[in-house]
Amino acid sequence: MFSKKTAVVVSLILMAFVTSGTVNSASGDKINKIINVSATIPTETFHVKPVFGQWPTDIELPYDTTTDTFVPYTVNVVATTAVGLSAQLQKEAVLAKGEDKIPLIVKLNDVTLSQISKVIVGNGDQSSTVAEEHVITLSIEATGTHTISGLYAGVVSMVLEDNL
């Protein structure tokens, strides 16, 4: 009735469903998965990368219970550019829990980012086409005190581009 090839293919498909959790959910239940995928092929004259390792994908802002504040997150990145660097947020950066929101301040080299592009590294020599490296500090912080307990989550989505 079924060939061995068909049985093997069906077994592999069922195994894929079971391991992905698709078969394990009950009727009417919902399983949400979020996978952020990003890829950049840099040029020789423009790229931005962390000094050590990869770009962080998940960070946690530790909460200081004595001051009711969050500890800022910082990481150094290296920007290689021949014409300078600009950056902007793609959307407002906040931590949220239902209707409760905690604004995040995202800075590159002490320049506070918004949804309007801002120059982070200027191009001192407009005629130069030689790429230079610049070490830049990225910081993410929540200012003020916060006392409404709960699990807060958010996304910082930014665009880094050369100053053409």
Protein Blocks (a to p, Z undefined) as FASTA:
>chain_A
ZZfklmmmmmmmmmmmmmnommmpcehiacddddddddddddfkbccddfbhcadfbdcd
dddfklopacddddddddddfebpadddfbdcdddehjbccdddddeehiacdfbdcdfb
dcfblmbcbdcddddddddddedjdfbgcddddddddddddfZZ
